[in-house]
Amino acid sequence: MSTDAEPWATLEIRLRDAGDGDWNAAGERLEALAALLADDDRALGVETRDMSTLGQQTLHPELVVYTRPDALEGLGELATRLADDLRLDLALVPTVRNDDDWRDTWKQFYAPIIFGDGALLLRPSWLARRPGDPALELVLDPGRAFGTGQHETTRLCVDALVDLSVGTAPASVLDLGCGSGILALAAARLFPTARITAVDNDPEATDTTRENAEHNELGARLDIHTGTATELPGRHDLILANIRPSVLIPIADQVAALLAPAGLLVLSGILGDEADEVLPAYAAVGLHLHLRADLNEWCALQLRAGDPA
């Protein structure tokens, strides 16, 4: 074993109690936590362990988050906040490792994804293209901001973009809360003539979006802003917002003001049973459900102005 290997870290997340006594329900909520953590780019991989995990059986489900030592504190704080929302009683065990054997273990959690019927390939840089892969591709690695395409909410949004790409392309697209920029970049690939705007209130996210755009030779296509929705000028034919309801609901009027009269709003980051909380907030500002898509426990809502579908 190498003694000078670069340190890496794990954050073990264990259920202390089922809360309501239902371990199955608590396990499902823990899976939701795993999905949310997996799409934070500080998490290089998230492993779920239970009685079926070969060599790592546990009586009750638990998570192991692979990360870097300098990200342990932030991921622990994020896990704690999300656990409160999901009604989970957790014990967190951070560990810094120096062994070389598992240094790249986290890479096993990332694989190429093909969206649509061969419309778009998303892959990490350490995996080469394969024969027959789609001509259109994005290369994104886990890094410093939310969004690598592995999470259901991101997949739902990209699937929506692929579906929309077979019709009349929008003239302008807004990625609200862009994170890594994956949705803005996918829109740039799928709508080659559209004006693409990406915004996030986190400067690290917009820096990452800019880096990913340059890496994919799309830097000239994106107009990237650090700030909030209220600071953006103009209106957009298509708005993508992959954000949790705690943020989506209070900004409903601001989002509606950014949507062109005949535009389409795609909301994701929403658990299936949370849709009934989100929809009334947007109905109150004149936007109604046009189409709903579900993937596992998550959903995406497509909204338009006018009468409900």
Secondary structure, DSSP 8 states (H G I E B T S, - for coil): --SS---EEEEEEEEEE-SSS-HHHHHHHHHHHHHHHHTSTT-SEEEEESTTSTT---SS-EEEEEE-GGGHHHHHHHHHHHHHHHT-EEEEEEEEE--STTTTGGGGG---EEETTTTEEEE-TTS---TT--SSEEE----SSS--S-SHHHHHHHHHHHHHTTS---SEEEEES-TTSHHHHHHHHH-TTSEEEEEES-HHHHHHHHHHHHHTT-GGGEEEEES-GGG--S-EEEEEEE--HHHHTTTHHHHHHHEEEEEEEEEEEEEGGGHHHHHHHHHTTTEEEEEEEEETTEEEEEEEESS--
